[in-house]
Amino acid sequence: MIACRFLGELRGLERAMARKGWLVSEITGETPPLHRQTIARAFQEDKGPMKLLLQYRAGGMSLTLTEADALMIYS
């Protein structure tokens, strides 16, 4: 899981990961609240490797992401 403050940084990371062929989920301020819960549930329940990009303010509260192996603070 990689957390960013700014949407531009998150978009740059998303492009870099796409070039590597990685599937990435994201939670930003643009993500509707109900969809945030769906993404978080998939992150918690799916057993395969998952990359999650998270904008601080959008994912900082009310989401359970305890299945993360690591958290990288990008900005």
All heavy atoms as a GROMACS GRO file, in nm:
protein
  586
    1MET      N    1   0.085  -0.115   0.000
    1MET     CA    2   0.000   0.000   0.000
    1MET      C    3   0.090   0.123   0.000
    1MET      O    4   0.188   0.128   0.074
    1MET     CB    5  -0.089  -0.003   0.124
    1MET     CG    6  -0.188   0.108   0.129
    1MET     SD    7  -0.321   0.089   0.251
    1MET     CE    8  -0.237   0.049   0.398
    2ILE      N    9   0.059   0.217  -0.086
    2ILE     CA   10   0.134   0.342  -0.095
    2ILE      C   11   0.037   0.457  -0.070
    2ILE      O   12  -0.068   0.465  -0.134
    2ILE     CB   13   0.200   0.358  -0.232
    2ILE    CG1   14   0.294   0.241  -0.261
    2ILE    CG2   15   0.276   0.491  -0.239
    2ILE    CD1   16   0.352   0.241  -0.400
    3ALA      N   17   0.071   0.544   0.023
    3ALA     CA   18  -0.014   0.658   0.057
    3ALA      C   19   0.049   0.786   0.006
    3ALA      O   20   0.169   0.809   0.021
    3ALA     CB   21  -0.034   0.666   0.208
    4CYS      N   22  -0.032   0.869  -0.056
    4CYS     CA   23   0.011   0.998  -0.112
    4CYS      C   24  -0.080   1.108  -0.060
    4CYS      O   25  -0.197   1.085  -0.032
    4CYS     CB   26   0.001   0.998  -0.264
    4CYS     SG   27   0.102   0.878  -0.346
    5ARG      N   28  -0.026   1.226  -0.053
    5ARG     CA   29  -0.109   1.341  -0.016
    5ARG      C   30  -0.176   1.402  -0.138
    5ARG      O   31  -0.291   1.440  -0.135
    5ARG     CB   32  -0.023   1.445   0.055
    5ARG     CG   33  -0.102   1.566   0.094
    5ARG     CD   34  -0.020   1.663   0.174
    5ARG     NE   35  -0.104   1.777   0.210
    5ARG     CZ   36  -0.057   1.888   0.259
    5ARG    NH1   37   0.072   1.901   0.282
    5ARG    NH2   38  -0.138   1.987   0.287
    6PHE      N   39  -0.100   1.410  -0.247
    6PHE     CA   40  -0.148   1.482  -0.364
    6PHE      C   41  -0.191   1.386  -0.475
    6PHE      O   42  -0.125   1.285  -0.501
    6PHE     CB   43  -0.040   1.576  -0.417
    6PHE     CG   44   0.003   1.678  -0.315
    6PHE    CD1   45   0.124   1.665  -0.250
    6PHE    CD2   46  -0.080   1.784  -0.282
    6PHE    CE1   47   0.164   1.757  -0.155
    6PHE    CE2   48  -0.042   1.876  -0.186
    6PHE     CZ   49   0.080   1.863  -0.122
    7LEU      N   50  -0.298   1.420  -0.542
    7LEU     CA   51  -0.353   1.337  -0.648
    7LEU      C   52  -0.255   1.324  -0.765
    7LEU      O   53  -0.244   1.217  -0.825
    7LEU     CB   54  -0.487   1.395  -0.697
    7LEU     CG   55  -0.570   1.308  -0.788
    7LEU    CD1   56  -0.600   1.173  -0.724
    7LEU    CD2   57  -0.699   1.380  -0.824
    8GLY      N   58  -0.181   1.428  -0.796
    8GLY     CA   59  -0.083   1.422  -0.905
    8GLY      C   60   0.024   1.317  -0.880
    8GLY      O   61   0.066   1.245  -0.971
    9GLU      N   62   0.070   1.306  -0.756
    9GLU     CA   63   0.168   1.203  -0.721
    9GLU      C   64   0.108   1.064  -0.738
    9GLU      O   65   0.173   0.973  -0.791
    9GLU     CB   66   0.212   1.220  -0.575
    9GLU     CG   67   0.288   1.346  -0.548
    9GLU     CD   68   0.313   1.368  -0.401
    9GLU    OE1   69   0.235   1.321  -0.317
    9GLU    OE2   70   0.414   1.433  -0.371
   10LEU      N   71  -0.014   1.049  -0.694
   10LEU     CA   72  -0.082   0.920  -0.705
   10LEU      C   73  -0.097   0.880  -0.851
   10LEU      O   74  -0.071   0.765  -0.887
   10LEU     CB   75  -0.218   0.929  -0.635
   10LEU     CG   76  -0.291   0.798  -0.616
   10LEU    CD1   77  -0.352   0.792  -0.478
   10LEU    CD2   78  -0.399   0.784  -0.720
   11ARG      N   79  -0.133   0.974  -0.936
   11ARG     CA   80  -0.149   0.945  -1.079
   11ARG      C   81  -0.016   0.904  -1.142
   11ARG      O   82  -0.010   0.816  -1.227
   11ARG     CB   83  -0.208   1.065  -1.153
   11ARG     CG   84  -0.349   1.100  -1.112
   11ARG     CD   85  -0.447   0.996  -1.162
   11ARG     NE   86  -0.581   1.033  -1.119
   11ARG     CZ   87  -0.659   0.955  -1.046
   11ARG    NH1   88  -0.620   0.836  -1.010
   11ARG    NH2   89  -0.779   0.995  -1.011
   12GLY      N   90   0.093   0.968  -1.102
   12GLY     CA   91   0.224   0.931  -1.153
   12GLY      C   92   0.262   0.789  -1.112
   12GLY      O   93   0.314   0.712  -1.193
   13LEU      N   94   0.235   0.753  -0.987
   13LEU     CA   95   0.262   0.617  -0.941
   13LEU      C   96   0.175   0.517  -1.017
   13LEU      O   97   0.220   0.408  -1.054
   13LEU     CB   98   0.235   0.605  -0.792
   13LEU     CG   99   0.338   0.670  -0.700
   13LEU    CD1  100   0.286   0.677  -0.558
   13LEU    CD2  101   0.469   0.593  -0.707
   14GLU      N  102   0.050   0.554  -1.039
   14GLU     CA  103  -0.042   0.467  -1.112
   14GLU      C  104   0.010   0.439  -1.253
   14GLU      O  105   0.009   0.324  -1.299
   14GLU     CB  106  -0.180   0.534  -1.117
   14GLU     CG  107  -0.287   0.454  -1.183
   14GLU     CD  108  -0.419   0.529  -1.182
   14GLU    OE1  109  -0.421   0.651  -1.202
   14GLU    OE2  110  -0.521   0.461  -1.160
   15ARG      N  111   0.060   0.541  -1.322
   15ARG     CA  112   0.115   0.523  -1.457
   15ARG      C  113   0.238   0.433  -1.454
   15ARG      O  114   0.254   0.344  -1.538
   15ARG     CB  115   0.148   0.658  -1.520
   15ARG     CG  116   0.026   0.735  -1.567
   15ARG     CD  117   0.065   0.858  -1.648
   15ARG     NE  118   0.147   0.952  -1.574
   15ARG     CZ  119   0.100   1.049  -1.496
   15ARG    NH1  120  -0.031   1.065  -1.481
   15ARG    NH2  121   0.181   1.131  -1.434
   16ALA      N  122   0.326   0.454  -1.357
   16ALA     CA  123   0.447   0.373  -1.346
   16ALA      C  124   0.413   0.226  -1.320
   16ALA      O  125   0.474   0.135  -1.378
   16ALA     CB  126   0.536   0.426  -1.234
   17MET      N  127   0.315   0.201  -1.236
   17MET     CA  128   0.274   0.064  -1.206
   17MET      C  129   0.207  -0.001  -1.327
   17MET      O  130   0.226  -0.120  -1.353
   17MET     CB  131   0.183   0.061  -1.085
   17MET     CG  132   0.254   0.097  -0.957
   17MET     SD  133   0.137   0.107  -0.819
   17MET     CE  134   0.243   0.063  -0.685
   18ALA      N  135   0.130   0.076  -1.401
   18ALA     CA  136   0.065   0.024  -1.521
   18ALA      C  137   0.169  -0.017  -1.626
   18ALA      O  138   0.152  -0.118  -1.693
   18ALA     CB  139  -0.032   0.127  -1.578
   19ARG      N  140   0.277   0.061  -1.638
   19ARG     CA  141   0.384   0.025  -1.732
   19ARG      C  142   0.448  -0.109  -1.696
   19ARG      O  143   0.496  -0.180  -1.781
   19ARG     CB  144   0.491   0.135  -1.736
   19ARG     CG  145   0.450   0.256  -1.818
   19ARG     CD  146   0.567   0.348  -1.844
   19ARG     NE  147   0.626   0.404  -1.724
   19ARG     CZ  148   0.591   0.518  -1.667
   19ARG    NH1  149   0.493   0.591  -1.719
   19ARG    NH2  150   0.652   0.562  -1.558
   20LYS      N  151   0.447  -0.144  -1.568
   20LYS     CA  152   0.502  -0.272  -1.524
   20LYS      C  153   0.399  -0.385  -1.537
   20LYS      O  154   0.430  -0.500  -1.510
   20LYS     CB  155   0.548  -0.262  -1.379
   20LYS     CG  156   0.670  -0.174  -1.362
   20LYS     CD  157   0.730  -0.198  -1.227
   20LYS     CE  158   0.862  -0.128  -1.215
   20LYS     NZ  159   0.970  -0.199  -1.281
   21GLY      N  160   0.274  -0.350  -1.574
   21GLY     CA  161   0.171  -0.450  -1.588
   21GLY      C  162   0.104  -0.490  -1.458
   21GLY      O  163   0.036  -0.592  -1.451
   22TRP      N  164   0.122  -0.410  -1.354
   22TRP     CA  165   0.063  -0.440  -1.224
   22TRP      C  166  -0.081  -0.393  -1.219
   22TRP      O  167  -0.114  -0.284  -1.267
   22TRP     CB  168   0.140  -0.373  -1.112
   22TRP     CG  169   0.280  -0.423  -1.095
   22TRP    CD1  170   0.335  -0.535  -1.150
   22TRP    CD2  171   0.383  -0.361  -1.018
   22TRP    NE1  172   0.465  -0.547  -1.111
   22TRP    CE2  173   0.498  -0.442  -1.030
   22TRP    CE3  174   0.389  -0.247  -0.941
   22TRP    CZ2  175   0.617  -0.411  -0.967
   22TRP    CZ3  176   0.508  -0.216  -0.878
   22TRP    CH2  177   0.620  -0.297  -0.890
   23LEU      N  178  -0.166  -0.471  -1.159
   23LEU     CA  179  -0.304  -0.430  -1.133
   23LEU      C  180  -0.306  -0.350  -1.004
   23LEU      O  181  -0.253  -0.395  -0.903
   23LEU     CB  182  -0.395  -0.551  -1.123
   23LEU     CG  183  -0.408  -0.635  -1.250
   23LEU    CD1  184  -0.493  -0.758  -1.223
   23LEU    CD2  185  -0.468  -0.553  -1.362
   24VAL      N  186  -0.366  -0.234  -1.009
   24VAL     CA  187  -0.364  -0.142  -0.896
   24VAL      C  188  -0.505  -0.096  -0.866
   24VAL      O  189  -0.582  -0.063  -0.956
   24VAL     CB  190  -0.275  -0.018  -0.928
   24VAL    CG1  191  -0.275   0.079  -0.813
   24VAL    CG2  192  -0.135  -0.060  -0.964
   25SER      N  193  -0.539  -0.092  -0.737
   25SER     CA  194  -0.663  -0.029  -0.693
   25SER      C  195  -0.626   0.103  -0.630
   25SER      O  196  -0.513   0.122  -0.583
   25SER     CB  197  -0.735  -0.117  -0.591
   25SER     OG  198  -0.782  -0.234  -0.652
   26GLU      N  199  -0.720   0.194  -0.626
   26GLU     CA  200  -0.691   0.323  -0.566
   26GLU      C  201  -0.813   0.376  -0.492
   26GLU      O  202  -0.927   0.348  -0.528
   26GLU     CB  203  -0.647   0.425  -0.670
   26GLU     CG  204  -0.755   0.463  -0.768
   26GLU     CD  205  -0.711   0.570  -0.865
   26GLU    OE1  206  -0.599   0.562  -0.916
   26GLU    OE2  207  -0.791   0.661  -0.889
   27ILE      N  208  -0.783   0.449  -0.387
   27ILE     CA  209  -0.886   0.521  -0.313
   27ILE      C  210  -0.840   0.666  -0.305
   27ILE      O  211  -0.736   0.695  -0.246
   27ILE     CB  212  -0.906   0.462  -0.172
   27ILE    CG1  213  -0.953   0.317  -0.182
   27ILE    CG2  214  -1.005   0.547  -0.093
   27ILE    CD1  215  -0.965   0.245  -0.049
   28THR      N  216  -0.916   0.754  -0.369
   28THR     CA  217  -0.885   0.898  -0.370
   28THR      C  218  -1.010   0.974  -0.326
   28THR      O  219  -1.115   0.915  -0.301
   28THR     CB  220  -0.845   0.946  -0.511
   28THR    OG1  221  -0.961   0.943  -0.594
   28THR    CG2  222  -0.736   0.860  -0.571
   29GLY      N  223  -0.996   1.104  -0.322
   29GLY     CA  224  -1.112   1.188  -0.291
   29GLY      C  225  -1.221   1.177  -0.396
   29GLY      O  226  -1.337   1.207  -0.371
   30GLU      N  227  -1.184   1.131  -0.516
   30GLU     CA  228  -1.280   1.115  -0.625
   30GLU      C  229  -1.356   0.982  -0.616
   30GLU      O  230  -1.455   0.963  -0.686
   30GLU     CB  231  -1.209   1.123  -0.759
   30GLU     CG  232  -1.144   1.258  -0.784
   30GLU     CD  233  -1.057   1.260  -0.907
   30GLU    OE1  234  -1.025   1.152  -0.961
   30GLU    OE2  235  -1.020   1.371  -0.949
   31THR      N  236  -1.310   0.890  -0.532
   31THR     CA  237  -1.374   0.759  -0.518
   31THR      C  238  -1.499   0.773  -0.432
   31THR      O  239  -1.490   0.819  -0.318
   31THR     CB  240  -1.277   0.658  -0.451
   31THR    OG1  241  -1.153   0.658  -0.521
   31THR    CG2  242  -1.336   0.519  -0.450
   32PRO      N  243  -1.616   0.734  -0.484
   32PRO     CA  244  -1.739   0.743  -0.403
   32PRO      C  245  -1.727   0.660  -0.274
   32PRO      O  246  -1.665   0.553  -0.275
   32PRO     CB  247  -1.847   0.684  -0.495
   32PRO     CG  248  -1.791   0.693  -0.633
   32PRO     CD  249  -1.642   0.681  -0.618
   33PRO      N  250  -1.782   0.709  -0.164
   33PRO     CA  251  -1.769   0.640  -0.034
   33PRO      C  252  -1.807   0.492  -0.037
   33PRO      O  253  -1.737   0.411   0.023
   33PRO     CB  254  -1.860   0.720   0.058
   33PRO     CG  255  -1.860   0.857  -0.001
   33PRO     CD  256  -1.853   0.836  -0.150
   34LEU      N  257  -1.914   0.456  -0.104
   34LEU     CA  258  -1.953   0.315  -0.107
   34LEU      C  259  -1.851   0.231  -0.183
   34LEU      O  260  -1.824   0.116  -0.147
   34LEU     CB  261  -2.092   0.298  -0.167
   34LEU     CG  262  -2.208   0.348  -0.081
   34LEU    CD1  263  -2.340   0.333  -0.156
   34LEU    CD2  264  -2.213   0.275   0.051
   35HIS      N  265  -1.792   0.288  -0.287
   35HIS     CA  266  -1.691   0.215  -0.364
   35HIS      C  267  -1.562   0.199  -0.282
   35HIS      O  268  -1.490   0.100  -0.296
   35HIS     CB  269  -1.665   0.285  -0.497
   35HIS     CG  270  -1.584   0.204  -0.592
   35HIS    ND1  271  -1.622   0.079  -0.635
   35HIS    CD2  272  -1.465   0.230  -0.650
   35HIS    CE1  273  -1.530   0.031  -0.716
   35HIS    NE2  274  -1.433   0.121  -0.727
   36ARG      N  275  -1.533   0.295  -0.195
   36ARG     CA  276  -1.416   0.284  -0.107
   36ARG      C  277  -1.427   0.159  -0.021
   36ARG      O  278  -1.330   0.086  -0.001
   36ARG     CB  279  -1.404   0.407  -0.016
   36ARG     CG  280  -1.373   0.533  -0.090
   36ARG     CD  281  -1.372   0.652   0.004
   36ARG     NE  282  -1.374   0.774  -0.075
   36ARG     CZ  283  -1.368   0.894  -0.025
   36ARG    NH1  284  -1.358   0.911   0.106
   36ARG    NH2  285  -1.370   1.000  -0.103
   37GLN      N  286  -1.546   0.136   0.032
   37GLN     CA  287  -1.569   0.018   0.116
   37GLN      C  288  -1.550  -0.110   0.035
   37GLN      O  289  -1.496  -0.209   0.085
   37GLN     CB  290  -1.708   0.023   0.178
   37GLN     CG  291  -1.728   0.134   0.278
   37GLN     CD  292  -1.639   0.118   0.401
   37GLN    OE1  293  -1.603   0.008   0.440
   37GLN    NE2  294  -1.603   0.230   0.462
   38THR      N  295  -1.596  -0.111  -0.090
   38THR     CA  296  -1.581  -0.228  -0.177
   38THR      C  297  -1.433  -0.257  -0.202
   38THR      O  298  -1.390  -0.372  -0.196
   38THR     CB  299  -1.654  -0.205  -0.310
   38THR    OG1  300  -1.792  -0.180  -0.282
   38THR    CG2  301  -1.641  -0.324  -0.403
   39ILE      N  302  -1.355  -0.154  -0.229
   39ILE     CA  303  -1.212  -0.169  -0.253
   39ILE      C  304  -1.143  -0.220  -0.126
   39ILE      O  305  -1.062  -0.313  -0.131
   39ILE     CB  306  -1.149  -0.037  -0.300
   39ILE    CG1  307  -1.204   0.001  -0.438
   39ILE    CG2  308  -0.996  -0.045  -0.302
   39ILE    CD1  309  -1.171   0.142  -0.481
   40ALA      N  310  -1.177  -0.162  -0.013
   40ALA     CA  311  -1.116  -0.204   0.114
   40ALA      C  312  -1.151  -0.349   0.146
   40ALA      O  313  -1.065  -0.425   0.190
   40ALA     CB  314  -1.161  -0.112   0.227
   41ARG      N  315  -1.274  -0.389   0.121
   41ARG     CA  316  -1.316  -0.527   0.147
   41ARG      C  317  -1.238  -0.624   0.057
   41ARG      O  318  -1.189  -0.727   0.102
   41ARG     CB  319  -1.466  -0.542   0.127
   41ARG     CG  320  -1.521  -0.675   0.171
   41ARG     CD  321  -1.673  -0.684   0.174
   41ARG     NE  322  -1.751  -0.592   0.094
   41ARG     CZ  323  -1.801  -0.475   0.138
   41ARG    NH1  324  -1.780  -0.435   0.261
   41ARG    NH2  325  -1.873  -0.399   0.058
   42ALA      N  326  -1.222  -0.588  -0.070
   42ALA     CA  327  -1.145  -0.673  -0.162
   42ALA      C  328  -1.000  -0.682  -0.115
   42ALA      O  329  -0.939  -0.789  -0.120
   42ALA     CB  330  -1.152  -0.618  -0.304
   43PHE      N  331  -0.944  -0.572  -0.069
   43PHE     CA  332  -0.806  -0.570  -0.020
   43PHE      C  333  -0.792  -0.664   0.100
   43PHE      O  334  -0.694  -0.736   0.112
   43PHE     CB  335  -0.767  -0.427   0.020
   43PHE     CG  336  -0.624  -0.412   0.061
   43PHE    CD1  337  -0.525  -0.397  -0.036
   43PHE    CD2  338  -0.588  -0.413   0.194
   43PHE    CE1  339  -0.392  -0.383   0.001
   43PHE    CE2  340  -0.455  -0.399   0.231
   43PHE     CZ  341  -0.357  -0.384   0.135
   44GLN      N  342  -0.890  -0.664   0.187
   44GLN     CA  343  -0.886  -0.747   0.308
   44GLN      C  344  -0.908  -0.896   0.276
   44GLN      O  345  -0.849  -0.981   0.341
   44GLN     CB  346  -0.992  -0.701   0.407
   44GLN     CG  347  -0.963  -0.569   0.474
   44GLN     CD  348  -0.842  -0.576   0.563
   44GLN    OE1  349  -0.735  -0.532   0.528
   44GLN    NE2  350  -0.857  -0.634   0.680
   45GLU      N  351  -0.993  -0.926   0.179
   45GLU     CA  352  -1.037  -1.064   0.158
   45GLU      C  353  -0.962  -1.138   0.048
   45GLU      O  354  -0.950  -1.260   0.054
   45GLU     CB  355  -1.187  -1.067   0.130
   45GLU     CG  356  -1.268  -1.020   0.249
   45GLU     CD  357  -1.416  -1.003   0.218
   45GLU    OE1  358  -1.459  -1.027   0.103
   45GLU    OE2  359  -1.489  -0.965   0.311
   46ASP      N  360  -0.913  -1.069  -0.054
   46ASP     CA  361  -0.843  -1.135  -0.164
   46ASP      C  362  -0.706  -1.182  -0.116
   46ASP      O  363  -0.636  -1.110  -0.048
   46ASP     CB  364  -0.828  -1.042  -0.284
   46ASP     CG  365  -0.960  -1.016  -0.353
   46ASP    OD1  366  -1.060  -1.083  -0.320
   46ASP    OD2  367  -0.964  -0.928  -0.441
   47LYS      N  368  -0.670  -1.302  -0.155
   47LYS     CA  369  -0.544  -1.360  -0.109
   47LYS      C  370  -0.427  -1.333  -0.203
   47LYS      O  371  -0.313  -1.354  -0.166
   47LYS     CB  372  -0.561  -1.511  -0.088
   47LYS     CG  373  -0.662  -1.544   0.019
   47LYS     CD  374  -0.624  -1.478   0.150
   47LYS     CE  375  -0.732  -1.502   0.254
   47LYS     NZ  376  -0.722  -1.409   0.366
   48GLY      N  377  -0.455  -1.288  -0.324
   48GLY     CA  378  -0.347  -1.258  -0.418
   48GLY      C  379  -0.282  -1.125  -0.384
   48GLY      O  380  -0.333  -1.046  -0.306
   49PRO      N  381  -0.166  -1.099  -0.445
   49PRO     CA  382  -0.100  -0.971  -0.420
   49PRO      C  383  -0.183  -0.856  -0.477
   49PRO      O  384  -0.236  -0.866  -0.587
   49PRO     CB  385   0.034  -0.983  -0.491
   49PRO     CG  386   0.014  -1.090  -0.592
   49PRO     CD  387  -0.093  -1.181  -0.538
   50MET      N  388  -0.197  -0.752  -0.400
   50MET     CA  389  -0.276  -0.637  -0.443
   50MET      C  390  -0.198  -0.511  -0.411
   50MET      O  391  -0.141  -0.498  -0.303
   50MET     CB  392  -0.410  -0.635  -0.371
   50MET     CG  393  -0.499  -0.521  -0.411
   50MET     SD  394  -0.657  -0.533  -0.324
   50MET     CE  395  -0.757  -0.431  -0.426
   51LYS      N  396  -0.194  -0.422  -0.506
   51LYS     CA  397  -0.133  -0.293  -0.485
   51LYS      C  398  -0.244  -0.191  -0.467
   51LYS      O  399  -0.337  -0.186  -0.545
   51LYS     CB  400  -0.044  -0.252  -0.603
   51LYS     CG  401   0.087  -0.326  -0.605
   51LYS     CD  402   0.080  -0.429  -0.712
   51LYS     CE  403   0.213  -0.503  -0.722
   51LYS     NZ  404   0.196  -0.644  -0.729
   52LEU      N  405  -0.233  -0.112  -0.362
   52LEU     CA  406  -0.335  -0.012  -0.332
   52LEU      C  407  -0.269   0.123  -0.319
   52LEU      O  408  -0.173   0.140  -0.242
   52LEU     CB  409  -0.408  -0.048  -0.202
   52LEU     CG  410  -0.515   0.050  -0.156
   52LEU    CD1  411  -0.631   0.056  -0.256
   52LEU    CD2  412  -0.568   0.010  -0.019
   53LEU      N  413  -0.317   0.219  -0.398
   53LEU     CA  414  -0.275   0.358  -0.386
   53LEU      C  415  -0.383   0.430  -0.308
   53LEU      O  416  -0.501   0.417  -0.337
   53LEU     CB  417  -0.258   0.420  -0.525
   53LEU     CG  418  -0.150   0.358  -0.613
   53LEU    CD1  419  -0.154   0.419  -0.752
   53LEU    CD2  420  -0.014   0.376  -0.550
   54LEU      N  421  -0.341   0.506  -0.210
   54LEU     CA  422  -0.435   0.566  -0.116
   54LEU      C  423  -0.402   0.713  -0.097
   54LEU      O  424  -0.287   0.748  -0.068
   54LEU     CB  425  -0.422   0.492   0.017
   54LEU     CG  426  -0.507   0.534   0.134
   54LEU    CD1  427  -0.652   0.500   0.106
   54LEU    CD2  428  -0.460   0.463   0.259
   55GLN      N  429  -0.500   0.798  -0.116
   55GLN     CA  430  -0.483   0.939  -0.086
   55GLN      C  431  -0.520   0.958   0.061
   55GLN      O  432  -0.624   0.911   0.107
   55GLN     CB  433  -0.572   1.023  -0.178
   55GLN     CG  434  -0.535   1.169  -0.178
   55GLN     CD  435  -0.616   1.247  -0.282
   55GLN    OE1  436  -0.719   1.202  -0.330
   55GLN    NE2  437  -0.567   1.364  -0.314
   56TYR      N  438  -0.431   1.022   0.137
   56TYR     CA  439  -0.447   1.032   0.282
   56TYR      C  440  -0.588   1.065   0.327
   56TYR      O  441  -0.647   0.995   0.409
   56TYR     CB  442  -0.358   1.142   0.341
   56TYR     CG  443  -0.211   1.124   0.330
   56TYR    CD1  444  -0.127   1.233   0.328
   56TYR    CD2  445  -0.153   0.998   0.323
   56TYR    CE1  446   0.009   1.221   0.319
   56TYR    CE2  447  -0.016   0.983   0.314
   56TYR     CZ  448   0.064   1.095   0.313
   56TYR     OH  449   0.198   1.082   0.304
   57ARG      N  450  -0.641   1.174   0.278
   57ARG     CA  451  -0.770   1.222   0.329
   57ARG      C  452  -0.885   1.131   0.292
   57ARG      O  453  -0.984   1.125   0.363
   57ARG     CB  454  -0.795   1.364   0.278
   57ARG     CG  455  -0.690   1.460   0.334
   57ARG     CD  456  -0.722   1.599   0.302
   57ARG     NE  457  -0.812   1.647   0.406
   57ARG     CZ  458  -0.868   1.766   0.406
   57ARG    NH1  459  -0.844   1.847   0.306
   57ARG    NH2  460  -0.947   1.804   0.502
   58ALA      N  461  -0.873   1.059   0.183
   58ALA     CA  462  -0.982   0.972   0.139
   58ALA      C  463  -0.981   0.838   0.213
   58ALA      O  464  -1.086   0.778   0.233
   58ALA     CB  465  -0.972   0.946  -0.011
   59GLY      N  466  -0.865   0.791   0.253
   59GLY     CA  467  -0.858   0.659   0.314
   59GLY      C  468  -0.812   0.659   0.458
   59GLY      O  469  -0.789   0.554   0.516
   60GLY      N  470  -0.802   0.776   0.515
   60GLY     CA  471  -0.747   0.786   0.649
   60GLY      C  472  -0.839   0.745   0.761
   60GLY      O  473  -0.795   0.720   0.872
   61MET      N  474  -0.968   0.735   0.734
   61MET     CA  475  -1.062   0.702   0.841
   61MET      C  476  -1.166   0.604   0.791
   61MET      O  477  -1.203   0.604   0.674
   61MET     CB  478  -1.131   0.829   0.891
   61MET     CG  479  -1.034   0.930   0.948
   61MET     SD  480  -1.115   1.071   1.019
   61MET     CE  481  -1.173   1.001   1.171
   62SER      N  482  -1.211   0.520   0.880
   62SER     CA  483  -1.322   0.428   0.857
   62SER      C  484  -1.294   0.318   0.757
   62SER      O  485  -1.386   0.259   0.702
   62SER     CB  486  -1.448   0.504   0.813
   62SER     OG  487  -1.483   0.598   0.911
   63LEU      N  488  -1.169   0.289   0.729
   63LEU     CA  489  -1.134   0.177   0.642
   63LEU      C  490  -1.041   0.083   0.718
   63LEU      O  491  -0.947   0.127   0.783
   63LEU     CB  492  -1.062   0.225   0.515
   63LEU     CG  493  -1.144   0.304   0.416
   63LEU    CD1  494  -1.056   0.348   0.300
   63LEU    CD2  495  -1.261   0.224   0.364
   64THR      N  496  -1.068  -0.046   0.707
   64THR     CA  497  -0.982  -0.146   0.768
   64THR      C  498  -0.891  -0.203   0.660
   64THR      O  499  -0.938  -0.260   0.563
   64THR     CB  500  -1.066  -0.259   0.831
   64THR    OG1  501  -1.153  -0.201   0.928
   64THR    CG2  502  -0.978  -0.364   0.894
   65LEU      N  503  -0.762  -0.184   0.677
   65LEU     CA  504  -0.664  -0.229   0.579
   65LEU      C  505  -0.552  -0.306   0.650
   65LEU      O  506  -0.434  -0.292   0.617
   65LEU     CB  507  -0.608  -0.110   0.501
   65LEU     CG  508  -0.713  -0.028   0.425
   65LEU    CD1  509  -0.654   0.102   0.373
   65LEU    CD2  510  -0.771  -0.110   0.311
   66THR      N  511  -0.588  -0.389   0.744
   66THR     CA  512  -0.489  -0.460   0.826
   66THR      C  513  -0.416  -0.570   0.751
   66THR      O  514  -0.317  -0.622   0.800
   66THR     CB  515  -0.555  -0.521   0.951
   66THR    OG1  516  -0.663  -0.606   0.909
   66THR    CG2  517  -0.608  -0.413   1.043
   67GLU      N  518  -0.461  -0.607   0.632
   67GLU     CA  519  -0.394  -0.711   0.553
   67GLU      C  520  -0.271  -0.660   0.480
   67GLU      O  521  -0.199  -0.737   0.418
   67GLU     CB  522  -0.491  -0.774   0.453
   67GLU     CG  523  -0.593  -0.865   0.518
   67GLU     CD  524  -0.531  -0.985   0.588
   67GLU    OE1  525  -0.445  -1.052   0.527
   67GLU    OE2  526  -0.567  -1.010   0.703
   68ALA      N  527  -0.243  -0.532   0.489
   68ALA     CA  528  -0.127  -0.476   0.421
   68ALA      C  529   0.002  -0.532   0.480
   68ALA      O  530   0.015  -0.544   0.602
   68ALA     CB  531  -0.127  -0.324   0.432
   69ASP      N  532   0.094  -0.572   0.394
   69ASP     CA  533   0.225  -0.616   0.439
   69ASP      C  534   0.315  -0.498   0.473
   69ASP      O  535   0.404  -0.508   0.556
   69ASP     CB  536   0.294  -0.700   0.330
   69ASP     CG  537   0.227  -0.834   0.310
   69ASP    OD1  538   0.165  -0.885   0.404
   69ASP    OD2  539   0.234  -0.887   0.198
   70ALA      N  540   0.292  -0.387   0.403
   70ALA     CA  541   0.376  -0.269   0.422
   70ALA      C  542   0.297  -0.145   0.382
   70ALA      O  543   0.206  -0.151   0.301
   70ALA     CB  544   0.502  -0.278   0.339
   71LEU      N  545   0.334  -0.034   0.442
   71LEU     CA  546   0.278   0.096   0.406
   71LEU      C  547   0.394   0.187   0.371
   71LEU      O  548   0.485   0.206   0.452
   71LEU     CB  549   0.197   0.156   0.522
   71LEU     CG  550   0.154   0.302   0.505
   71LEU    CD1  551   0.061   0.317   0.386
   71LEU    CD2  552   0.090   0.353   0.631
   72MET      N  553   0.391   0.241   0.249
   72MET     CA  554   0.492   0.336   0.208
   72MET      C  555   0.428   0.475   0.204
   72MET      O  556   0.326   0.493   0.137
   72MET     CB  557   0.549   0.299   0.072
   72MET     CG  558   0.622   0.167   0.076
   72MET     SD  559   0.714   0.114  -0.071
   72MET     CE  560   0.631   0.185  -0.207
   73ILE      N  561   0.487   0.567   0.276
   73ILE     CA  562   0.440   0.705   0.276
   73ILE      C  563   0.517   0.778   0.168
   73ILE      O  564   0.638   0.798   0.179
   73ILE     CB  565   0.463   0.772   0.414
   73ILE    CG1  566   0.404   0.690   0.527
   73ILE    CG2  567   0.410   0.915   0.412
   73ILE    CD1  568   0.255   0.674   0.524
   74TYR      N  569   0.448   0.814   0.061
   74TYR     CA  570   0.514   0.872  -0.056
   74TYR      C  571   0.535   1.022  -0.042
   74TYR      O  572   0.633   1.076  -0.089
   74TYR     CB  573   0.431   0.840  -0.181
   74TYR     CG  574   0.502   0.876  -0.310
   74TYR    CD1  575   0.602   0.794  -0.360
   74TYR    CD2  576   0.467   0.988  -0.381
   74TYR    CE1  577   0.667   0.824  -0.478
   74TYR    CE2  578   0.531   1.020  -0.499
   74TYR     CZ  579   0.631   0.938  -0.547
   74TYR     OH  580   0.694   0.970  -0.664
   75SER      N  581   0.441   1.090   0.020
   75SER     CA  582   0.458   1.236   0.036
   75SER      C  583   0.417   1.277   0.175
   75SER      O  584   0.355   1.206   0.248
   75SER     CB  585   0.374   1.311  -0.067
   75SER     OG  586   0.238   1.276  -0.062
   0.00000   0.00000   0.00000
